Amino acid sequence: MRLLVRKLNKARRAQAKKIDILCNDFVSAQRDFIKRLGIISFTANFYEAIIAATEMDDLLHTAGKLIKTQIPDANVAFFLRGEESFELHLFENGLPITFEQKRIERYFTTELVNNICKANKVCTLDSLLTMGLQASPAVLNKISMVTVPMGQLGASVGFILLCQAVENKLTCEELNKICAVTQGLAQAIACRRTLSPSAEQKITP
């Protein structure tokens, strides 16, 4: 009788363990599904919004606003690769701001921008330092930054720079949402350049 009870209890524990594993797998699958839906929803809204922008500033301003809906406390800057230099697009309160203002973007030299574009991958602050970023520790210790490449058919048209306070680092979910729209954004940028190449202004340090 005791042996039968022990076997029964062992079988119950094994069954309970299987149920726990099954429930955990189900919850994990549901969580992943919800995250994918969030990315799909953001991507659809993003493309719908930028398709109406006819000018480069309008396009990037719209893209920046949409990115900030996902990362409200981040500063967003767009670096576009040029033949000899690069274009920097920054916006505050809906208006472009100048390169000379004291922001981290002013530390991005032509050489550094080219190195980031050639890498054509997501780069963290540590990666940027090895590529040539030079700024005082007092500045770098206060911020978290990441660059997200914008590529079209394997060629880089530039990258997005996301800067936040060091305590508000970008999450994997936030990064995945931004990466999901970069190819379409790169195509839109290339299209605007083709339509109005004379409208672009190069900004160099």
N, C-alpha and C positions, 0 to 999 in steps of 0.2 A: 504493500500500500504506500509506504514511504517512497519507494523507488518510483512508483507511478506518479506520485505528487511532484517529486523532484523533476521528472521528465516533463510533466505538464507545465511546471513553472519555467523550466528552461525553454520550452517551446514558446511560451507566452512572451518571455523576454526577447527571444529571437524575432518573434512576430512584431513586437513593439518597436524593436530597433529598425526593422525593415520599413515599418510605417513612418517612423521619424525620418529616415533617409528619403523615402518617397515624398513626404511632405516638404522637406527642405529643398529637394530638387525642383518640386513644383513651384515653390515660392521663388527660388532663384530664377527659374525660367520665366515666371511672370514679371519679375523685376527687370530682367534683361529685355523682355518684350516691350515693357513700358518705356524703357530707355530708348529702344529703337524707334518706337512711335514718336517720342519726343524729338529725335533727330530728324525723322521724316517730316514732321510737322514744321519744324524750324526751317528746314531746307526748302520746303514748298513755299512758305511765307517769304523767305529771303529772295528766292528767284522771282516770285510774283512782284515784289517791291522794286527790285533793281531793274527789271525789264523796261520800266517806264522812264528811267533816267537816261537822258540823251547826252548830257555833258559829263565830263570826267569828274568834276567836283561834286556834281549832284549824285553820281553813281557811288563815289566813295563815301560821301557824307551819309547817304542812305545806308550803305553797307555798315558803316561805323555805328550808326544808331541801332541797327538791328543786332549787331554783335553785343552792344552794351545792354540790350534787353536781356541777354543771357549772362553777361558779366558786368553788372552795374557799376562796380567799383574799379573797373579797369580803364586805363588810358589806351586808346586805340590809334595807331599811326600806320599809314600805308607807305611802303617804300617801293617805287616802281623802277625797274632796271632800265637804264638808257644805254646808248651806244658808247658814250664817253663818261657819263656821270650817272646820276639818279634823280628821280623826282620824289619829293617828300610831301605827303598830304596829311595835314593835321587839322582838326576841327574842335572848336570849343563854343558852346552855345549856338551851334549852327553856322559859325563863321570860321573861315580858314585862319590859322595863326602862323606867325612868322617863325622861320628856322632859328632866328637869333634869340628867341626867348629861352630862358634857362630851364631846359628840360633835358631828359636823358637822351632824346633823339639827336641833340647836337654833338654827341660823342660818336655818332655813326659816320665814319669817313667813307669815301668812295671805295677804298680797298676793303674795308670791313663789309660794306654792302655787297660787293662783288663776291667775297668769300662766302657770305651767307647764301647768296643766290646760287653759287656753284654747288654748295652742299645740298641744296634743294631738299631739306628735311627740317623737321621741328628741332629748334635749337634752344636750349636753356641758357641761363646766365653763364654757367661753367663753360659751355661750348663757345659762347660768344667771346669769353675772355681768351680762350685759346686761339680764336680767329683774329684777334687784334683789338678787341674793345678795351679802351683805356679810359678809366674814370676813377675818381678818388674813392677809397674804401668808405668814406663817410656817406657818399651817395649810394654806392652799390649795396651797402649793408642794410639800407632801408627799403629796398625794393625787390620784388620778384618779377622776372621778365621772361618772355618766351617769344620766339619768332615762328610764324606759321607760313610755310612756303605757298606761293601761288604759281602753279605750273600749268602749262598747256602743251599737250603732246610731248611731254618729257622736258620741255624747255621752260625755264623760270622767267616769269614776267615781273617778279618781285616777291615781297613777303609782307605779312601783317605783324606789327610789333604790339604785343600786349604787355602793359606794365601795371603792377599792382603793389600795394603795400606788402611787405615781406610776410606778414601774418595772414594774408589772403591769397595764398597760392592757387593757381589754376588747377581745377580738378580734372580728372580724366574724362568725365562726362562733358564738362564744358569744352575741353579741347576737342573731343570727338565731334561736337556740334559745329565748331568752327572749321575743322578739317573737312567736314562734309560739304561745305559750300565753296571752298577755295577754287576748285576746278572751274565751276560755273562763273565765279567772279573773275578768274583769269581770262576766260573767254570773253566776258563782257568788256573788260579793260582793253583787250586786243582789238575788239570791234570798235570801241570808241576812238582808239588811236588811229585806226584805219580811216574812220569817217572824218576825223578832224585832227590830223597830225600837227597842224600849225598852232593849235590851241594850247598845247602842253608847254609848261615852263620847267626848265631844269633848275634844281636848287642844289647848290653845292656848299660844303662847309668853307 
